[in-house]
Amino acid sequence: MMAKALLALTSLAASVALLASPAASAQEFKIGYVNSDRMLRDAAPAKAAQAKLETEFGKREKELNDAAAKLKTAADKFEKDQVTLAESERSRRQRDLVEQERDLQRKRREFQEDLNQRKNEELSSVVERANRVIKQIFDAEKYDLILQDPVVFAGPRVDITDKVIKALNAAPAPTK
């Protein structure tokens, strides 16, 4: 068992010595890292996609918020009036409120599903463009490896996110 440990230690020492030798360090690796979150937040195409979604879904969101406010007002009025209402009127208004709440929840779910689908479509387009830009940088600057999230740690020396954002901002938008 002692012999195995000594052999492993010797092997480790030889590996470290080999890595530290001038021949091994002559061939350095060029590594880059892209912070995807920052890129999708700060790049002009990502901002344009976000603005497009806000324009596309803003009216529907406002209508939902207005409907929610109207429902809250009706519920507050019902709470105040219910003690003076006849049993049949109280039951009818309560059923109406429950039905309106259910309808509002359904519309909110549909809105969220539609928004998520469109957001995925828009972000997918931005990610495709970003990947093309990253590939161009990879080829032009002769990188050996470019990583994207998730990365545990990356120093500023290998962070090429600003370079990618700048190239994305400069690239013309694709025509459809």
C-alpha positions as CSV (number, residue, x, y, z in Angstrom):
1,M,0.0,0.0,0.0
2,M,2.9,2.3,0.8
3,A,4.4,1.5,-2.6
4,K,1.2,2.5,-4.4
5,A,1.1,5.8,-2.6
6,L,4.7,6.5,-3.4
7,L,4.1,5.5,-7.1
8,A,1.1,7.9,-7.2
9,L,3.1,10.7,-5.6
10,T,6.0,10.2,-8.1
11,S,3.6,10.1,-11.0
12,L,1.9,13.4,-9.8
13,A,5.3,15.0,-9.4
14,A,6.3,14.0,-12.9
15,S,3.0,15.4,-14.3
16,V,3.5,18.7,-12.5
17,A,7.1,18.9,-13.8
18,L,6.0,18.2,-17.3
19,L,3.3,20.9,-17.2
20,A,5.8,23.4,-15.8
21,S,8.4,22.6,-18.6
22,P,9.0,25.2,-21.3
23,A,7.8,22.8,-24.0
24,A,4.4,22.6,-22.3
25,S,4.0,26.3,-21.7
26,A,5.0,27.2,-25.2
27,Q,1.7,26.0,-26.3
28,E,-0.7,28.2,-24.3
29,F,-4.4,27.9,-24.5
30,K,-6.6,30.9,-25.4
31,I,-9.8,30.7,-23.4
32,G,-12.7,33.1,-23.4
33,Y,-15.9,33.4,-21.4
34,V,-19.3,35.0,-22.3
35,N,-21.7,36.0,-19.5
36,S,-25.0,35.1,-21.2
37,D,-27.2,36.9,-18.7
38,R,-25.4,40.2,-19.2
39,M,-25.3,39.7,-23.0
40,L,-29.1,39.1,-23.1
41,R,-29.6,42.1,-20.9
42,D,-27.2,44.6,-22.4
43,A,-26.9,43.9,-26.2
44,A,-29.0,46.0,-28.5
45,P,-30.8,43.1,-30.2
46,A,-31.9,41.8,-26.8
47,K,-33.1,45.3,-25.8
48,A,-35.0,45.5,-29.1
49,A,-36.6,42.1,-28.6
50,Q,-37.7,43.2,-25.1
51,A,-39.2,46.5,-26.4
52,K,-41.0,44.5,-29.2
53,L,-42.5,42.2,-26.6
54,E,-43.6,45.2,-24.4
55,T,-45.2,46.8,-27.4
56,E,-46.9,43.5,-28.4
57,F,-48.2,42.6,-25.0
58,G,-48.6,46.0,-23.2
59,K,-52.2,46.5,-24.2
60,R,-53.2,43.0,-23.1
61,E,-51.4,43.5,-19.8
62,K,-53.1,46.8,-19.2
63,E,-56.5,45.2,-19.9
64,L,-55.8,42.4,-17.4
65,N,-54.8,44.9,-14.8
66,D,-57.9,47.0,-15.4
67,A,-60.1,43.9,-15.2
68,A,-58.4,43.0,-11.9
69,A,-58.9,46.5,-10.5
70,K,-62.6,46.3,-11.6
71,L,-63.0,42.9,-10.0
72,K,-61.4,44.1,-6.7
73,T,-63.8,47.1,-6.7
74,A,-66.8,44.8,-7.2
75,A,-65.6,42.5,-4.5
76,D,-65.1,45.3,-2.0
77,K,-68.6,46.6,-2.8
78,F,-70.0,43.2,-2.3
79,E,-68.3,42.8,1.1
80,K,-69.8,46.1,2.2
81,D,-73.3,45.4,0.8
82,Q,-73.7,41.7,1.6
83,V,-75.2,42.2,5.1
84,T,-78.1,44.2,3.6
85,L,-78.7,42.0,0.5
86,A,-81.4,39.3,0.3
87,E,-80.0,35.7,0.3
88,S,-80.8,35.2,-3.4
89,E,-79.1,38.4,-4.5
90,R,-76.1,37.7,-2.3
91,S,-75.7,34.2,-3.8
92,R,-76.1,35.6,-7.3
93,R,-73.5,38.3,-6.8
94,Q,-71.1,35.9,-5.1
95,R,-71.4,33.5,-8.1
96,D,-70.8,36.4,-10.5
97,L,-67.6,37.4,-8.6
98,V,-66.3,33.8,-8.5
99,E,-67.0,33.5,-12.3
100,Q,-65.3,36.8,-13.0
101,E,-62.3,35.7,-10.9
102,R,-62.0,32.4,-12.7
103,D,-62.3,34.1,-16.0
104,L,-59.5,36.6,-15.0
105,Q,-57.2,33.8,-13.9
106,R,-57.8,32.0,-17.1
107,K,-57.0,35.1,-19.1
108,R,-53.8,35.7,-17.0
109,R,-52.7,32.1,-17.6
110,E,-53.2,32.5,-21.4
111,F,-51.4,35.8,-21.4
112,Q,-48.5,34.4,-19.5
113,E,-48.3,31.3,-21.8
114,D,-48.4,33.6,-24.9
115,L,-45.8,36.0,-23.5
116,N,-43.5,33.1,-22.5
117,Q,-43.8,31.6,-26.0
118,R,-43.0,34.9,-27.7
119,K,-40.2,35.6,-25.3
120,N,-38.6,32.2,-26.1
121,E,-39.0,32.9,-29.8
122,E,-37.4,36.4,-29.6
123,L,-34.6,35.2,-27.2
124,S,-33.9,32.2,-29.4
125,S,-33.3,34.6,-32.3
126,V,-30.9,36.8,-30.2
127,V,-29.1,33.7,-29.0
128,E,-28.6,32.4,-32.5
129,R,-27.1,35.7,-33.6
130,A,-24.9,35.8,-30.5
131,N,-23.7,32.3,-31.2
132,R,-22.7,33.3,-34.8
133,V,-20.9,36.4,-33.4
134,I,-19.1,34.2,-30.8
135,K,-18.1,31.7,-33.5
136,Q,-16.7,34.6,-35.6
137,I,-14.7,35.9,-32.6
138,F,-13.5,32.3,-31.9
139,D,-12.3,31.9,-35.5
140,A,-10.8,35.4,-36.0
141,E,-8.9,35.6,-32.7
142,K,-7.9,31.9,-32.7
143,Y,-9.5,30.9,-29.4
144,D,-9.0,27.3,-28.2
145,L,-12.1,27.4,-26.0
146,I,-15.0,29.8,-25.3
147,L,-17.3,29.0,-22.4
148,Q,-20.8,30.3,-21.6
149,D,-22.8,30.0,-18.5
150,P,-22.8,28.1,-16.2
151,V,-19.2,28.8,-15.2
152,V,-18.3,28.7,-11.5
153,F,-15.6,31.3,-11.8
154,A,-14.1,33.4,-14.6
155,G,-11.6,36.2,-14.3
156,P,-11.9,39.4,-16.2
157,R,-8.9,38.5,-18.3
158,V,-10.9,35.8,-20.1
159,D,-14.3,37.6,-20.1
160,I,-15.1,38.5,-23.7
161,T,-18.7,39.5,-23.0
162,D,-18.1,43.2,-23.9
163,K,-16.5,42.1,-27.2
164,V,-19.6,40.0,-28.0
165,I,-22.0,42.7,-27.1
166,K,-20.1,45.2,-29.2
167,A,-20.1,42.9,-32.2
168,L,-23.8,42.1,-31.7
169,N,-24.6,45.8,-31.5
170,A,-22.6,46.5,-34.7
171,A,-24.1,43.6,-36.7
172,P,-27.1,44.4,-38.9
173,A,-30.4,42.9,-37.8
174,P,-31.4,39.9,-40.0
175,T,-34.1,40.5,-42.5
176,K,-37.1,38.2,-42.5
